[in-house]
């Protein structure tokens, strides 16, 4: 083993043209490694290629070219072993309404060839909080319970890697917190987690490393804190004593006023210093009661990268 849970080399996928439309290149030679034991975020706008990549990993979509290595197994050479190493919690609620949670887990374990003596059905039901619904038909479960059951199905064969595709889309806060508590527990036990999400604050909180994919290419991949540190944008918030008059802002600085009277200065730290802004505020005759800075968050990084680093068509 190389120390990587996933290794993608030159991964390409082109979908054939439909009707008179042109063929679509969903992945354009992706190179990506995901370390063992990490919680790794895979982010990108709709249509960026995330779902295609996940479906290739799960063996549901055939790649056009490139190499996929999952837990040390080449997908072309050892397809069964590579699939057994990964579990996928899909975004879609694809459950048979006439199975109970216990029945669904047992069938899924059987499909993976897990012997009855080695099945962990009761343990998984406890983990996902469905012990009291074990014999209820899936059609009677709430949307949140069904999503929990999808997580259970992804775990029946004890995979080394768990892929969560938009796991908290449309769920309530309580379920989201329970899901993340379970994910952290699984990760602490050594499981590698791959997460796609539209909730960027989740990725910022949960992920050790993040790759952002756009137009079928990985445009950046780094540790979460490194990505945030690379952002040049900064915000200085000044609370004046009393009502503040207009400020002659330096070049490259934008000023706005919040409802509570605070003055908000947006600038780039590479070209403007905070002291320059403070001097301008004092020159306007404003007495400063309080001052604070605001750092960029992952949403700022995401917007900047996907808008300024989009590959040429």
N, C-alpha and C positions, 0 to 999 in steps of 0.2 A: 504494500500500500504506500502511496506517495504522501499521505497526510491530507489528501483532498477527498471529500465525499463525492464531488462531481467534477469532471473535467470535460469541457467542450472545446473542440478544436475545429476551426473552419466550418462551423455548422451552418448549413444553408437549407432553406425550404422555399420552393417555388410552387404555388398553386396554379394548376392549369387554367387557361382562359375559359370563362363561362360564356357561352354564346359568342357574341362578337366582341366581348371585352378582352382586355389585354391580360396576360398572365401576371400574377402578383407574387413578387418576391418578398415573403414574410420575414425571412431571416437571411442576412447578407454576410455570411462568413463569421459567425460569432465565435470568439475565443473567450472562455470564462472558466475560472476555477472557483470552487466553493469549499472552504476548509471543513474538515471533520469537526463536529461538536459546536459549530457556530449557529447563530440565528442570522440568516442572510436574507436581506430584503431585495426583491426584484421589482423595480418600479418602472413605470412608463405610462404614457397616455394611452387611451383606447386605440387599438389597432397597431400598437408599437411592435408586437411580436411576442409578448409575454405568454399568452395562452398557447401559441404554437410551440414555444420552447417547452412549456410544461407538458403538453400532450406528447411531444417527442420523448421526453424523459419517461413518461408513463407507458410508452409503447403504443399509444393510441393513434399517433400520426407518424408516418414514415418520412424520414428526412430525405432531402434531395442529395446531399453530400455532406462530408465532414465526419468527425469521430465523436462518439459519445461514450464516456467511461463513467460508470456508476459503481461506487464502492469497490473500485479495482477491477470491475468486469466490463470488458468491451461489449457494448450493446449488440454489435454485429456477430461477435464470436460466442458470447454467452448470454443470449437474450433472456433466458429464464432466470438466471442468477441476478442479472441486472434489474429485472422487474421485481424480483423478490426483495431487493434491498431498499425499495422505495414504496411509500404509501402516499396516496394523493387524496386530499379532502377537496372535492370539486366545489365550484361556486354554485352550480345548479343542484336543486333538491331532487336528485334522481333516486327515489326510493319506491319499492313496490308497496302499494298501500295495504296489501293483504298479508304482509309479513309483520310479525311482532319485532321489537328491537332484538330480543334474544334470537329469534329465528333468522333475522337479517344478518346478525353477527356470525351465527353458526354456518349459514350458507356461504358467506364471504370467506370464512376460514376454510371451508371445504374446497372452494374454488382455488385457493392458494395451496391446497394440499397439506394443511395443518392437521396432524392426527388428533383424534378426539381427546386423547390423554394430555395433549399439549395446548389445548385451546384455553384462552384466558377470558372467556365470555363474561363471567361474573365480575372479574377484576375490571374489565373495560366498562361494563355497565355502571360500576361504582365510580370509576374515574369520570365518566361523562354525566353522572347524576341522573341516570335513568333506571335505577334499581326498582323503584316503585312502579315503573311503566314497562317493565321487562316483558309482560305478556299482553300489553295493549297493542291493537293494530296500529301500524304506522299512520294510517289515514286519520286516526283520532289524535295524533300528537300535534302540538303547536308548532309553528314555524321554527322557533328556537330549539325545541326538542328534536326536531328533524335534523337541524344543522348539527346538533351534538351527536346524533346517531351517525351522520356522515363522518365525523371525526373518529368515532368508534370503529366504523368499517375500515378506515384507513390504517388502523392499528392492529387488526386481527392477526397479521402474520409477523408481528414484531419487527417492522422495518428499521433499518439504521437511519433512514432519511424520511422525513415527513414534509410533504409539500402542502401548504395551506393557500388555496386560491381564493382570494377575497373572503376570508372566513367569517368576518363580522359584518358583511354588507347587510344592512336592513335589520340587524338584531338590536335588542335593547342593551342598556348599559350593564345590567346585572349579568346577562349572558356573556357579554364581551369580557367582563372582568373574570368570570369563571373560566372562559376559554383561555385567556392569557395566563391565568394561574396554572392551568393544566399544561400549557405549552412550556412554561418555565420549568415545571417539574420534569417533563420529558427531556428537556434540554439538559437539566442538571444530571439526569441519568445517562447522558452521553449521546442522545439523539440529535442529529443535525436537522435544523428546521429551515425550510425555504418559504418565505412569505411574500405573497403579492397582496397589495392593499391600496385602496384609494384614500384611506385615512392616514395621511402622512405623519400625523402626530404619533400614531401607533408604531410606524416604522422607526421614527426617531427615538421612541422610548424602548422598543424591543430589540432592534437589530444591531449586531456587532459591526456588520459591514453591509454596504448597499451597492447595487449596480443599477444604473438607470439606462433603460433601453428605449430607443426612439428610431422609428423608421427601419426596424430590423437590425439595428446596430447597437452595441454597447457603447454609449458615449462617455460614461465615466463609471469607475468602480473604485471604491476606497472605503476606509473605516468611516463610520457615521460622523464621529467628532471631527475627523480631518476634512470631510466635505463641508461641514458647517464652518470650520475655521477658514476655509478658502474663500468664503463669500466676502466680497469687498464692501458690500452695502452695510451701513450702520445707521442707527437712529439715536438722536440725542433728544431727551424729553426734559424741558425746563418748566418748572412751575413758578410763575412770577408772584410777587407780592402785589395784590390788586389786579386791576385790568391792564393788560399790556398793550402798548401801542404798536405800530408797524416797525418791523426790523429790516434794515438794509442788509440782506443776506449776501454772503460772499458768492462768487461764481461757483457753480456746481452744487449749490445747496438749495434744497426745497424746504419751504416752511409752511406748516398748516397749524390750525388751532383746534384743540379738542373741546368738547362740550364743557369740561370742567375748567377751562381757561388755560390749560397747559399748552405750551408751544412745542411743536414737534418738528425737528430738523432732520431731514434725510440727506445723507451724503455718502461719499466713498472715502474710506479712510486712507486710500492710497494717494489721494489728491488734496484732501482737506483735513485739517486737524480739528479736534474738539475745541482746542483753545481759541482757534480763529472764530468759531461760532460764538463762544462765550464772550469774546471781545466785542463782537458785533451786537450782542444782546446788551452788554453794559453801555456801549456807545449810544444805544437807543434810549438810555435812561431807565432801563428796567432793572428793578431789584430782584435778584434770584432768591426764591425761598427754598427750592429743592431742585436737584438735577439727577437724572438717571440716564443710563444707556440701555438700549435694547439690541440684543444680538439677533442675527437672522435665524430662522428656523428652517426645517427641511423643505417646507413648501416654497420658501424663497429660492432655495437651491434648485429644486425641481423646476420651477417656472423659468429661472434664468437659463438653466442648462438645456431644457427642451425648446426654448425659444431662440437661443443664440448658437447652439451647437447642432442644429438639425442638419443631417447630411444632405449634400446636394442631390437633386433628383437625377 
